[in-house]
Amino acid sequence: MSARWLRQLAFGVRLASRGGVTGWTRVALTATAVGLGVAFLLLAASVPNLLQARDTRVSARVDTPQDAARSDRTLLVGRADTEFRGVRIRGRLLQAEGSAAPAPPGVSALPKAGEMVVSPALADLLADPDSTLLRARLDYRVVGRIADTGLSGPGEYAFYAGTDQLEGTRGAVWRQAAFGDPHPSPGTDSRLILLAVVAFVALLAPVAIFMAAAVRFGGESRDRRLAALRLMGADLPMTRRFAAGEALAGGLLGLGVGAVIFLAGRQLVGQFTLWDISVFPADVRPSLPLTALIVVAVPALAVGVALSVLRKVAVEPLGVVRRAGQGRRRLWWRLLPPAAGLALLAPMLVGVVDTDGQLARVQVGGGAVLLLAGVATLLPWLVEAVVRRLGAGGGVSWQIAVRRIQMDSASAARLVSGVAVAAAGAIALQTFVAGMETTFTSATGADLSRAQVTASLDQGTTYADAREIARRFAETRGVRTVTTVAYTDALDKGTEEYASVVVGSCTDLREMAQITRCGSGDIFLVGDSDMPRAGQRMTVMDADWTIPAAAKRVEGRALPSGSMWTRMILVTPGAAGRLAAAPLHLLLSIDLDQSDPDTGELVRNTAARVSPLMSVEGIEEVEYNNRFKGILSGIFAGTVAVLLLIGASMLATTLDQLRERRALLAALTAFGAKRGTLTRATLWQMAVPVALGLVPAMLAGTALGVALLAMLDFPIHVSLAHLFVPVAAGVGVVGLVTVASLPVQLRLMRPEGLRVE
């Protein structure tokens, strides 16, 4: 590149800031819009480091049973997780067995009995005046805070409490000599990785379109400046380099603004928790290769868009001519991107390429990009083809809007292309996720009309103790009924097969089997004819026991939680004998009066008084795979961010167009046009392209989602709900942008808008 070219580019850079208030307004709009896109890209580039840092901290604090003999380097750990008004709280009870017992990550010293260290989020929650019930449950003296190294994120609720009551307990208590995961879990399911790839593509594609639209701000005034330069002697190549320099200035300034927005936002990110996701500011570190790519790609995109726009404009010394003699847009080449996208996915659809490899992820990402790009390329042709056929019918506002779109259909299509692409990506994700749910979610079969909460205790309680515990729960405010299941295991030494021995009253046993007649001393068998059976010799708690010949066979019944125990020996207290005094596992199913919102918290407080190791869980009708649930949470959070970004893009573009047309708006008002009419015209001008853009969005999104499901052999299911939600979100964004732009439009309609400098 010669020095003369560099000087011309530098002149274009200086030209971007000239023009007084108007020029600076244009530069500020462009830099802010590009900066928002850059900040979003930097955030996306931080995801790998963010996930790695989070996984490292979580892995370092893992506490699992270990084959460790008791020594002064071991400690006992008990699980004491709880929940408070929808907030999950991770809790552990710790009892040191020696002076050198290890402390969890983030904890400088083990708390003594009756003390606890808490996360900052839990400390704030405990200090809340409305957390009286939680303070009664976690009745320990707070002596410290868990440092960041011991938390998954700043919004996590967690505590470590000291105790001296874990010795000799069973169940949720174990011994360990160190914290950390000695056996890391296997990698994420390849199908979930493909879902994450599609989510990234669907969320980032609108950002690219948003940034391409941002560098077009002030296009009409820029063309007039270039025409003035032509009048002063500049030739066409020089004007292109001037335009490239001006666009380069906007791109570079946008990089700086984006970096500032990113750094400022990173300091605030720790204060927000979205769908149980929270991150530390230090974790939000963009990957160096991705950052370098962003630094190069953003200015290149700005220059490329500016030069492509000039191809459609004839900049002459006496003015600017736009699309003079331009024919109708051609359709054939606009179909190439989606066709190429389907071609990339085709080898995996027929099984030629394995869906588990790295190549599959590249192909899926590339295919998704091309399909979504097809929405952006098809939209200008579709808008032009439809609007050209619209007649002169309708009201004045409709005619103004249609005529404006007919004069510049490309600008109308660009305005809503981001919404269309975002909707297409959301539809693809909705369709893909709906098909995957059958694999990564499962219906529990729970009957919430019988119970809504279960409480379990594995420490070992006698049947008399179990009845006393059930009575304490039954006396808790808001509890209607309590079903008690006290059980242990019975082993058939001949077959090495197990059955569950359940001790309970006739009322309790009827919750587990279809029993008509029941009395004291009865025994019931649930299972096949071979196991368990009358007369069978079993080993129960290291003692031999023979199932009485009078035992009756009955059909089993699912518990309120949906679980179905297939092999059971149901024993009434009169037939339990010494078993009634043996340590048994305890499971309670509790039916609540849900009119009181604090009933669940009162139940958890009762459980904490019985034993801090007693687990209370809400009964769910659907269970989610944890990794699948995490990816869904990330998708929802990213979708919200993209919609906000698209809304900001549309608002900035709309304001730029209104500013360019301020004289026209003022003239129409001066000649008697009503402000309401012009406002409705602006709404129609946005609504028509949006309605047309959602058509290819639905087609491309559904095609991508169905192709991915077919590729992974998931059931294909497309419902109107999967289409309605993204479409409604896109329409809502357009409506909000229109409302937000009204004050500026009304101000520009004043007679002062006719003044020119």
N, C-alpha and C positions, 0 to 999 in steps of 0.2 A: 504494500500500500504506500503510495507516494505521500510526500509531505503536504502536497496540495489537497489531497483527499482528507488527510487528518485535519487540516485547517478548516475545510468545509464541514466536516463532522463537528468540530469544536464550535464553529459558528452556529450550527443547528442546536447545539447544547445551550449556547448563550441565548439563542432565539426563543427557547422554551420559556425563559423567565421574563421575556420582554412583553410589553403590552399593558403595563399598569395593573390596576386591580383585577381586570379581566384575565390578564395573563397569569397572575399569581393564583387566582381562583382556579383556573384550568390546571395549573401545575399541582396545586394542593389536592384537587379531586383525583387526578391521575395517581399521584404519589400515595395518597391514602388508600385508594382502591387497590393498587398493586401491592402496597404494604400489607393490607389485610390478607391478600392471597399468599404473599411470601410468609407471613406469620403462620398461616394455616399449614403451608408446606413444611416449614421448620418444625411445627408441632408433629406433623406426620413423620418427619425424618427422625424425631426423637423417640418414636414408639419402640423400636428395637432396644435402645438403651434403657428405656423406662421399664419395659417388661423384664429385661435381664436383671436390672437392679432390684426390682420387686421380688422376682423369683429367688435371687441370691439371699435376700433377707429372710424370706419365708422358709427357704431350705435350711438356713443356719439355725433357726429356732425350733425345728421339728423335734418333737418329743415322742418317741416311740419305745415300746418295751424292748429292752436289750438283754442279752445273755450276760449279765454282770452280777458277780457275787457281791454280797454286802461288804463294804469297806468304808474307810473314812473319805473316799472319793465318790461315793454314790449318794443318791437322794431318791426319795419316793415322790412320784408325781401323780396327781389325781385330776381328772377332767372335771371342770366346774363351769362349763359354758352355760350361758343364760340368755335371756332376751328381755327387752324392756320397751314396750310400746312400738314394736316393729323393728327395734334396733338390736342387731345381733352383737353379743358381748362374748369375747373369747376369754375364758378363765381357767387358771391352773392353780391347784393347791400344791405346795412344795414342803417337804419335810426332809431336812438334811440328816444323813446318817453318819456324818463325820465332819471334821473341820475343813476338809479340802473338797467338799461337795461343790459341783460346778453351778454357776449362776447362768440363767438364760441370757442370750444376747440382749443388750440394752439395759441390763440390770447390774448395778455395781456390786451389790451384796444381797444375799438371800434374806427375805423378810423373816422376822421371827414370828412365832405363833401369835395370832391375833393382829398381825400387821399385813399390809399389802402395798404394792407399788402399782400404779395405774398409768394408763396412757393419757396424754393431755386431753384427748377428746372425752375419755371417760371421766377425768377429773372435772371437766366443765359440766358434764351431764350430772354428776353427783352434786355439784354446787347449785344446780338449778332448783329453785324453790318447789317446782312441781315433781321433783324426783324423790319424794319422801318414801314411797314404796321401795324404790331401788336402794336407798340408803339403809332401809331396814333389812333388806336382803343381803347386801354386801356389808355386813356389820363388822368391818375391820378398820383399824386405824391406818390412815394413809400416811406413809412415811417417805414416799419418793415417786418419781416419774420414770416411766420406761422411755429410754432414749430412742432416737430414730432408728438405730440399727436393729432394734427388736420389734419393729412394727412393719406391717405391709404397706401402710400409708398413714399420713397425718390424721385421717378421719377414722382410723380403726379404734374400736372400743375394746380394751383388753386390760387384764389385771393378773398379777401373780400374788397369791396370798400365802402366808406362812401358817403352818398348823403342826400339831403333834398328835393327830388322831388317825394318821394313815397306817400305822403299824398294825399288821394283822388283818387289814381289810382286803376285799377281793374285788373283782370286776374292773371298774374304771380307775385302777391304781396300778402303777408299775414302777420298777426300779430301773434307773439308768445312770450311766457314768459320764455321759457327755450329751450335749445338745447338737443337733444336726442330723441330716438324713443320710444314714449309712447305705441305703438302697434307693437311689433316686428313681422316681416313677418313670415309666416309659414315655417316650415323646408323644406329643399331641397327635391324635388321629389324623391321618392324611386328609380325610374328608373335611375335617374342621379347618385344616390349613387352607384347603381350596376355598372354603367359605370366607376365611379371613382375606385371601387374595382378592376374591370378587368384591368384598366389602371395601377394601382399599381402593380398587379401581373405581367402584361406583361413587365413592366419596370424593376422590381426587379429580375425576374427569370434569365435574362442574367447576372446580377451582380453576382449571386451565382455561375453560371458556370464559369464566369471570374475569381472569386477568387479560385475556385477549380483548374483551370488551372494554376494559379499563383504559388501555392504551389508545383507544379511539376517542376518548373524551376531547371535546373541542375540535373535532375534525373539520367542521365547516370554517371556523375562523382560521385554522391552520392552512387550509387550502387558499383562503383569501390572501394570507401572508405570502404564500409561495407564488401566487399570481403577481403580487406586487414585486417580488424579487425577479420574476420573469420580465416584468416591465423595466426593471433596472439593468437587465442584461444577462441574467442567469439562464443557462440552458437547462434542458430537461434532466440530464444526469446530475447536474449540480443541485437542482431542486430535490431530487431523490436523496442525495446525500445530506442536504439540509434537513429533510424530513426524518431520515435515519438518525441523525444526531439529536433531533428533538425527541424522538421516541426513545433513544438511548438514554437521554437525560431523565425522562420519566421512569424508565426501568431501573436505572441506577439509584435515583432518589427513592423509588419504591422499595428497593433492597434495603436502603438505610432505614426508611420508616418501618418496614417489616421487621427488621432486626430490633428496633426500639420497642415496637409493639410486642414482639415475642419476649424480649427480656423483661419488660414491665409485666406482661401477663404471666410469665413464669413465676414471678414473685408472689402473685396472687393465687396461683393454681392450688396451693396447699390449703386454701381456706374453703374450698368447695368439694362437696362429695356428691357424685351423680351416679345413681343406681349402684350404691355401695362401692364406687370406685373413687379413690383418692390417691394422690401422688405427691411426693415431696418435690419441691422446686429443684433440688439438686439432681433429681432423676431425669428431668426434662432437658436432655443434652442431645442435640441433633448429631446424627452420624456424620463423621467427617466426609466420607465420599458423597453422601446424599447432599450435604451442605454445599460442597463444591459444585455438584450438578445443578443445584438451585441457583447458585451465583452466576453460573454460565448460561443456564437456560432462560432465566427471566429476561435479561437484556436482549438475548437472541430472539425470544418470542416477541418482545416489544418492537424490535427492528423489523422482524419478518412480517408482523401484522401491518405496520406502517407502510412498508413497500408494497404489500399485496393490495392495500386500499388504493394506493396511487395508480395501480394498473387499471382501475375502473374510473379514473378521473383524468380529464384532459385539462391540465393547468396551463393556461395561455396568458400572455401579457395583459389581455383586456378582461380576463375573468376566468371562471371555472365552469366547465361543462361536465355534467355527470351522466355517464352511461348514454352518451349520444348515440342514437341508432342501435342501441343494444337489443338484441333479440330475446326471445324467451329462454329461460333457463332450461338446460338440458337435464334429463332425468337419469340417463344411463350411467354416467360416471358417479352419480350420487348413490347408486345402489352398490357400487363396488366395495366400500368399507364394510357394510353389514354382511355382504356375501363373503368377503375375505375372512371376517370374524367367524362365520359359520364353518368356513373351510378349515380354519385352525382347530375348531372343536371337533370336526368330523372324525379325525383318526381315533380320538378317544371314545367317540360315540359307538364306533364299530369295534373297539377293542384292539386297535393296532398299536396304540401307545398306552403304556401303563399309567394309571392315574395316580400312582404313589410317588413317582419320581420328580426330580427337579424340572425336567422338561415339561411335564404335565402342568406344573404351576406357571411356567412361562407361557405355555400355549393358552391356558385358561385366562391369564391376565391379558395377553395380547388379543385373544378373541373377544373378551369383554370390552376392551378399549375400542376395538373396531366397531362392535355393535353399537356402543353408546355414541361413538363418533358419527355413525350413520344417522342418528337422530338429528344431530346438529347440521349435517349436510343436506338432509331431506327437508328440513323445516323451511328454508328460504323458497325452495321450489314449490312446496305445498301451499305456503302462504300466498305466493304470487298466483298460483293456478286457481286458488279458490277466490281470492279477493278480486281478481280480474273479472270474475263472472258475477260479482255482486252488482245489482242494479242500483238505481237511484231511489228506490223505495225507502221507507222508514222516516224517522224524524230528522230534524236538522242535526242533532248531535251525532246520529248514526251516519249521516251523509258526510259530515266533516271528518269523522274517524275513518270511514272507508276510503275517502279520497286521499287522505294523508297516507294511509297504508299503501294505496295504489301508486302513489308518487314515489314512495321509498319503502318497498316491502322488505328490503334487506335489513334496514335498521330495525324495523318491527320484529323481524325474526331473530336478530341478534339480541334484542332486548329480553326475550323470553327463552332463548335457547338454553340458558343455564338451568332454568326451572324445568324445562322438558328433559334435559339430560339427567338432572337430579331425580326427577320422577321416574324415568326409565330405570335408573340404578336402584331406586327404592323398590320398584315393582319386582325387579329381578331378585333382589335380596328377600323380599317377602315371599315370593314363589319358592325360592330355593330353601328358605328356612322352613316353610310350611311342609315341604316334602321331607326334610331332615328330621322334623320333630318326632315322627313315628319311631325313629331309631334312637334319638338322644333324649327323648322324654318317654315317660310311661305312666299310664293311668294306674293309680294305686287301688282303685275299687273301694275307696273309703266311703263310709256311710256317715256323713256329718250330722244326720238326724239322731244318731245314737251317741256320738261323742265327738268332741272337737279337739281334745288334748289328751296326750298320753304322758304318764309319769312312770319312770322305771328306776329301779335300784338293784344293783348287782352285789351289794356288800354281803348279803345273806341275812334274811330275816325269818323268824319262825312264823307259822301261820297265825298265831295269836298276835304277834307284832304286826303282821300284815293287816289284820283286821283293825288294829288300833290305828295304824297309819291311814287306812281307808276312812275310818271314822273322823280323823282330823281333817282330811280333805272334804268329807261330806259336810262338816260343820263350817267350812269356809264360805264366806258370803258369795252368793252367785252360783254355787255348785248345786246341780239338781240331783244327779245320780253318779255313783262311782262303782265301776265293775273291777273286781279284784282277781288277778291271775297270779297265784303263787306257784312256782314250778321249779322242777329240776330235771335232770336227764336220767334215763334208764337205758342200760346197755344189755343187749343180747350177746353173750360171749360167743355163742355158736356162730352167729352171722356177722358180728361186729357192727350191728346196726343199732341206731338210737331211736328212742321214742321219748316224748315229753310227758312227765308225770305232773299233773296239775291238781292242786288241792284247792277246793273252793266250795262255797255254799251252792245249793241248787240254783239259786238266782244267778250266781256268777257263772256256773257251768253252762247254763242255757245260752249265755252269750257266745259260747264256743262250740256248741253242738245243738242239734235238734232233739231236745229231750222233752218228752211228754210227762212221764211219771218219774218222780225223783223223791227220795227220802234219805234219811240219815243211814249211812252204811252202804250206800249204793256206789258201784264202780261202773264206768262207761268206757268203751273202747272206740276210738276213731281211727280208721285206717283200713288197709286191705285185710283179707282173711289170714295172711301169714304174719303180719306185724302191725300192731300187737294182737295177741289172741289169748283167750282164756287158758289157764294152765301153763303159760309160757314162763320159764325161769329167767329173771332179769337181775341185773346188778344195779342197785340204787344206793348211791353214796357208800360205795365199798362194802355193801351188805347184800346178800342174796335175798331175793323176794320173788314169790310165785304169784302170778295174777290169778285171783280167785276164779273158780269155775262159774260163779254167779254173775260175773261181769257181763254187761249188756252192750251189744254193738249198736252204735247210733251213727247218724250222718253228721259230719263236721259242718261248722258254720264259720264264716269269715268274721274276724274281729272288726270293730268299728274302724280301725286303721286300714282295713282292706287285706291284711295278711291272713293267710289260710294255713293253719297248722295241720299237716296231713297225718301225722302219727302221734296220737295222744292217749294217755290213760287218765281219765277224769275221775278223781277220787273225792268223795265227800268227807268232811272232817271225821265222821263216825267210823270210816274205814281207813283213815290215814295212819292210825297207830302212832308209832314213834316218828313217822315222817312229818307229822304236824309240828314236832318240836325241833326238827332239823332246819339248818339254814337254807332258805329257798330264795330264788330270784323273784323279784316282784315287778309286776306290770299292772298299772292302773289305767283304765279308760274312763275319762271324766267328761260328763255332759254338763255344759255351762248354760247359764242364763245370759245370753249375749247382749241383753239390753243394757247391762252395766259394762262400760268399756274397760273398767279396771279389774274385772273378774279374773282374767288371765294372769294379771300381775299378782293378785292375791293368791292364786293357786301356786305360782312360782315362789312366793314368799313362804307359803306353807311347806313346799318341798325343801326349801333352804333350811327351815327349822328342823325338818325331819333329818336331813343330811345334806351338806353342801355338795355331795357327789350325786345326788338324785337328779336325774335328767328329765326335763320337761320339754316336750316337743309338740308343736301344733300339728294336727292331722291335715295332710294335704291331699287333694284329689289328683294332682299331677306332680311327678318328680322329674327334675331336670338334671341332666349331666352337668357337672360343675363347670367343665371347660366350655361346653356349649352355652351355658348360661352366661359365662364371662364374655364370650364372643358376642352374644346378643346384647349384653350391656354396652360393650364397646361400639357396636353398630348403632344403637339408639343414641348414644352420646355423640358419635360422629355425625349422624343424620341431623341432629339438632344444630350442631355447629355449622354444617354445610348449608342448611336452610337459612340460618342467620346470615351467613356470608352471601348467599345468593340474594337475599332480601336487601342487604347493604349494596350489592352490585346494581340491582335494579333501581334502587332509590337514587344512587349516584348517577346512573345513566339517564334516568328520567329527569333529574334536576339539570343535568347538562343539556339535554334536549330542550327543556323549557327555557333555559337561559339563552340558547341559540335562537329560540323563536319568540323571545320576549316582545320584539317589535310587532310581530304578526298578531300575537295575543292582544296586545294593547290596541292595535288597529281594529281588530274585530270587535273589541269592547266599545271603542269609540264610535263605530258604525252601528251600534245598537244590539250586538250579540249579547245575550244574557250570560252571566257568569255560570249559572247552573247548566246551561247548554254546553258551554266549553268544558266544564268539569266532567259532564257525562261523556263528552267526546273523548276526553283523555282516558276515561275508564274503558270505553269501547275500544279505543286504540290499543289498549293492553289486553283486554279480554279476548278479542278475536284471535290474535296470534297464539295466546295461551291455549285457547280451546283447540286450535288446529295443531299446536305442538304436542298436546297430550295424546293425540292419535298415534303418531309414530312412537311416542314414548311407551304407550301401552303395548304396542306390537313388539318393539325391540326388547323391552323389559321382560315381557312374557316369554318371548322366544329364548332369551338368554337363560332365564330361570328354568324353563322346561328342558333346554339342552343340557344344562348342568345336572338336573335331576336324572335325566335319561342316561347320562354318561356314568353316573355313580349308582345306577340301578335303584334309585329311590322311587317310591310311588309318586306319580304325577297327579297333582291336585291343584287346580286353579279356581279360585273363588272370587266373587265380586268384591269381597272385603279386601283381598290382597290388592285389587286395583283401586278401590275407593279411597283407602287411607292415604297413599302417596298423592293421588290426584287431588284429594281434598286439601292436603298440606300445601301443594303447589298453588292451588286457587287461593288459599288463605294468605300465602305470601304475597301474591299479586294484589289482593285486596288491601293488605296492610301497607304495601308500598304506595298504592294509590292514595290512601287516606293520609299517609305521612307527607306526600308531595303536595297536597291541597293548599296548605298555607303559602308555600312559595308560588304556586300557580296563581292564587288569588292576588298576591302582591304584584306579580308581573303583569296582571291585567289592568293595572292603573294607568292613567294617561301618561304618567311620567315615563312609561316604557317606550314611548315614541321618540324620546330624546336620543340622539346619537352623538358620538364624539367626533 
